[in-house]
Amino acid sequence: MRHTDVLRRNSFEIQFWGYEIGNVIASMTGAGGVRAFFMDLREAWIESGKSVWQSSLWLAQHFPETFATIGVIMLVILASPVAKLAGRVGGNGASDAVNICAVPLALALLVYAASHSASLFTIAACSFVAGSSLLRGAAAFPMFLKIGGLFLGLGGLVLGVGGAMVLSSGTFGDGSVALALGVTTALTGAYVAGAGLLTYIGGIGACSVAPGEASDRLVIRLAQSTGPIGRVLERWGDPLVSGMVRRYVWPSLFWVDPLTRKRFPFWTSMLARLPWRFATAALALATGTEAGVWFAVANALWAIGDVAIGVLDSEDRAAVAV
């Protein structure tokens, strides 16, 4: 119980570092693993004449996975600490401003990775980071829960496609183990996509109770749930996502008790993903490849984030048990 209390108190911090470091390593997996990532950096440094600026340009042109991974690392390392520092100096408003500024940077990184035909694992990691950047600003702008959930869902779909193409990519070798890894990775992506839609559903509830204060600033109006983007999502997105959750997401969680699904959304989210995290990590290790080892580490870190989400319901579940 004591361990559960510690996890619950620090849930959001654990989620951030578990998921984001996992995203960094998954992005490195797209580049062939950590060793391949640093070899790309070394080659760029030599080819560019040992100039940091020229090395960055060279990487952007020749190694999009490595360049995008550096961007992911920068966002992960800087976004949360800088937001906390800004919050201590200028209050919650300053912290929210930093989180909002991270959103266009994360989106630009995702567009770059997709437009330069980077590895699907790298594109998925960029999409997850974009979603996380939006979720960090959701305390001030609940509509970001909806958009962030969509980007998490997109990342899950891309991860699933990457899993389906494991054999053709050769990243994890070939044979029956690589084939099984592709299947579990595809299933992981599908259930992560479903969890992203559940995050969107949470955004519907958050927006319904958010204050509808108007603002003179265009950027603020665009980010508010009562603004033009929020109204479009409410009219078209909410019914579509709600229907998909009812028809596909809930029925797919056949191993989770229906009452649990209804009463404990965070616990359900954890149970939806953990089996596939463990299976994928085990099979990734079994491939015996460097990329497989690091992909297993990424899944283990993602699993830590899943558990940190699940414990948010631990107090309510304990009360029901009593």
HELIX and SHEET records of a PDB file:
HELIX    1   1 ARG A    2  ARG A    9  1                                   8    
HELIX    2   2 SER A   11  GLY A   30  1                                  20    
HELIX    3   3 VAL A   34  GLU A   47  1                                  14    
HELIX    4   4 VAL A   52  HIS A   62  1                                  11    
HELIX    5   5 PRO A   64  GLY A   90  1                                  27    
HELIX    6   6 ASN A   92  SER A  115  1                                  24    
HELIX    7   7 LEU A  120  ARG A  136  1                                  17    
HELIX    8   8 MET A  143  ALA A  164  1                                  22    
HELIX    9   9 VAL A  166  SER A  169  1                                   4    
HELIX   10  10 SER A  176  VAL A  209  1                                  34    
HELIX   11  11 LEU A  218  ALA A  223  1                                   6    
HELIX   12  12 PRO A  228  VAL A  232  1                                   5    
HELIX   13  13 LEU A  233  GLY A  237  3                                   5    
HELIX   14  14 ASP A  238  MET A  244  1                                   7    
HELIX   15  15 VAL A  245  VAL A  249  3                                   5    
HELIX   16  16 TRP A  250  SER A  252  1                                   3    
HELIX   17  17 PRO A  258  ARG A  263  1                                   6    
HELIX   18  18 PRO A  265  ALA A  286  1                                  22    
HELIX   19  19 GLU A  290  GLY A  310  1                                  21    
HELIX   20  20 VAL A  311  ASP A  313  5                                   3    
HELIX   21  21 SER A  314  ALA A  321  1                                   8    
END                                                                             
